[in-house]
């Protein structure tokens, strides 16, 4: 008789565990929907975390990482989905990795994922991010390729937002790329290319007269030019 007791107990135990897990899954699905209806982001994060433990899903992990990213919690976002490049990554996962790595100033790793984003869906916004990072890392030829693409594909109402002033402002994307073109020029030769860089940045300013960052850069270059002449 004892031979039958253990298997029956095991089957009962497994069935009970499965039922408990199903009940918990149902609970957290309801909890997730309730937190969504209340716009309680932390509650949504908690619900998704429990759901992913009970019923692991890459889609849930991607969504959870996105929520962390949107809240400015970039380390948590990256800890959720990792930083490695994978061909199986969803567009959302690649975006989270790219944005969050840049946010924590890991530029080299961020560029890997920005390049993947650009490969999947080329657009001026990703091209701008790539050009800006490549200027920072000294890849001026790479930046120029992204700038050329950006200028050629920035017609219409596409704008770039800037936040260096107390009041954020927008400029046409073409002006933003022209400004980066000026940065490339001055970085090619900081002594010989001052006038050429100023000329390019004035072009950006003619497209967007409110372009404060271009004004600041032009003033700085003129000051450098005066210092060099003294």
C-alpha positions in Angstrom: 0.0 0.0 0.0 2.9 2.3 0.8 4.0 2.1 -2.8 1.0 4.1 -3.9 1.0 6.7 -1.2 4.1 8.6 -2.3 3.1 8.9 -6.0 -0.4 10.0 -5.1 0.9 12.6 -2.6 3.3 13.9 -5.2 0.6 14.2 -7.8 -1.6 16.0 -5.3 1.3 18.3 -4.3 2.0 19.2 -8.0 -1.6 19.9 -8.7 -1.9 22.1 -5.6 1.2 24.0 -6.6 -0.1 24.5 -10.1 -3.4 25.8 -8.8 -1.7 28.2 -6.4 0.4 29.5 -9.2 -2.6 30.0 -11.4 -4.4 31.8 -8.6 -1.4 34.1 -8.1 -1.2 34.7 -11.9 -4.8 35.6 -12.0 -4.4 37.9 -9.0 -1.4 39.8 -10.4 -3.1 40.1 -13.8 -6.0 41.9 -12.1 -3.6 43.9 -10.0 -1.7 44.9 -13.1 -4.9 46.2 -14.8 -5.9 48.0 -11.7 -2.6 49.8 -11.4 -2.8 50.7 -15.0 -6.3 52.2 -14.5 -4.9 54.3 -11.6 -1.8 55.4 -13.6 0.3 54.0 -10.7 3.6 53.3 -12.4 5.3 51.7 -9.4 2.3 49.4 -9.0 2.5 48.4 -12.7 6.2 47.7 -12.2 5.5 45.6 -9.2 2.7 43.7 -11.0 4.9 43.0 -14.0 7.8 41.8 -11.8 5.5 39.2 -10.1 3.9 38.2 -13.4 7.3 37.6 -15.0 8.4 35.5 -12.0 5.2 33.4 -12.2 5.1 33.2 -16.0 8.4 34.4 -17.6 7.9 36.3 -20.8 10.4 38.3 -22.9 7.6 40.7 -23.9 6.9 41.4 -20.2 10.6 41.9 -19.5 10.8 44.4 -22.4 7.8 46.3 -21.1 9.2 46.3 -17.6 12.5 47.6 -18.8 10.7 50.3 -20.8 8.8 51.5 -17.7 12.1 51.7 -15.8 13.6 53.7 -18.6 10.7 56.1 -18.8 11.0 56.7 -15.1 14.7 57.6 -15.5 15.7 54.4 -13.7 18.2 53.3 -16.4 20.3 50.9 -14.3 17.2 49.0 -13.4 16.1 48.9 -17.0 19.5 47.5 -18.1 19.5 45.0 -15.2 16.1 43.8 -16.4 17.1 43.0 -20.0 20.9 43.1 -20.1 23.3 45.1 -22.3 24.4 42.4 -24.7 23.5 42.8 -28.4 21.3 40.0 -29.7 19.7 39.5 -33.1 16.6 38.2 -31.3 16.1 41.5 -29.4 12.8 43.2 -30.1 12.9 46.8 -31.4 11.7 47.9 -28.0 14.6 46.0 -26.2 17.2 47.6 -28.5 15.8 51.0 -27.9 15.9 50.6 -24.1 19.5 49.4 -24.3 20.5 52.2 -26.5 18.8 55.0 -24.6 19.7 53.7 -21.1 23.3 53.1 -21.9 23.6 56.6 -23.2 21.9 58.0 -20.2 24.5 56.4 -17.9 27.2 57.7 -20.2 28.4 54.3 -21.5 28.7 55.8 -25.0 30.6 52.9 -26.7 28.0 50.3 -25.6 25.2 52.7 -26.5 26.4 53.2 -30.0 26.3 49.4 -30.6 22.6 49.5 -30.0 22.0 52.8 -31.8 23.6 51.3 -34.9 21.3 48.4 -34.6 18.3 50.7 -34.3 19.5 52.6 -37.4 20.0 49.4 -39.3 16.5 48.3 -38.6 14.7 51.6 -39.0 16.9 54.4 -40.4 15.6 57.8 -39.4 16.9 61.3 -38.6 16.4 61.0 -34.9 18.7 58.0 -34.5 21.1 59.5 -37.0 21.4 62.6 -34.9 22.1 60.6 -31.7 24.8 58.6 -33.6 26.4 61.7 -35.1 26.5 63.4 -31.7 28.1 60.4 -30.0 30.6 59.8 -32.8 31.8 63.5 -32.5 32.3 62.9 -28.8 34.4 59.8 -29.5 36.4 61.3 -32.4 34.8 59.3 -35.2 34.4 62.3 -37.4 34.0 60.4 -40.7 31.2 58.2 -39.1 29.5 61.4 -37.8 29.7 63.0 -41.2 27.9 60.0 -42.8 25.1 60.3 -40.2 24.9 64.0 -40.7 24.7 63.7 -44.5 21.8 61.2 -44.1 20.1 63.5 -41.5 20.2 66.6 -43.7 18.9 64.7 -46.7 16.0 63.3 -44.7 15.0 66.2 -42.5 12.5 68.0 -44.7 9.1 69.0 -43.4 8.2 69.6 -39.8 10.7 67.4 -38.1 12.3 69.2 -35.1 14.9 68.6 -32.5 14.4 69.6 -28.8 17.1 71.3 -26.8 17.3 71.8 -23.1 20.4 73.8 -22.2 18.2 76.9 -21.4 15.7 77.2 -18.6 12.9 77.0 -21.2 13.3 74.1 -23.6 13.0 75.0 -27.3 12.8 73.3 -30.7 14.7 73.8 -34.0 14.2 72.2 -37.4 16.1 69.0 -37.6 18.0 70.4 -40.6 19.4 73.2 -38.4 20.4 70.7 -35.7 22.3 68.6 -38.2 24.0 71.7 -39.7 25.1 72.6 -36.2 26.7 69.2 -35.8 28.4 69.7 -39.2 30.0 72.8 -37.7 31.2 70.7 -34.7 32.8 68.2 -37.0 34.6 71.0 -38.9 36.0 72.6 -35.7 37.1 69.1 -34.4 38.9 68.4 -37.6 41.3 71.3 -36.8 40.6 73.5 -33.8 43.0 76.3 -35.1 42.6 76.4 -38.8 38.9 75.7 -39.1 37.4 78.3 -36.8 36.1 80.6 -39.5 34.7 77.6 -41.5 33.0 76.3 -38.4 31.5 79.7 -37.6 30.2 80.0 -41.1 28.5 76.6 -40.9 26.9 77.4 -37.5 25.7 80.7 -38.8 23.9 78.7 -41.5 22.2 76.7 -38.8 21.3 80.0 -37.1 19.8 81.3 -40.3 17.5 78.3 -40.4 16.6 78.6 -36.8 17.1 82.1 -35.3 16.2 80.8 -31.8 19.0 78.3 -31.9 20.6 79.2 -28.6 23.2 76.5 -28.6 24.5 77.6 -32.0 24.7 81.2 -30.7 26.7 80.1 -27.7 29.1 78.0 -29.9 29.6 80.9 -32.3 30.4 83.2 -29.4 32.9 80.7 -28.0 34.6 80.2 -31.4 34.8 84.0 -31.9 36.4 84.3 -28.4 38.9 81.6 -29.3 39.7 83.3 -32.6 40.4 86.6 -30.7 42.6 84.8 -28.2 44.6 83.2 -31.0 45.1 86.6 -32.7 46.5 88.2 -29.5 
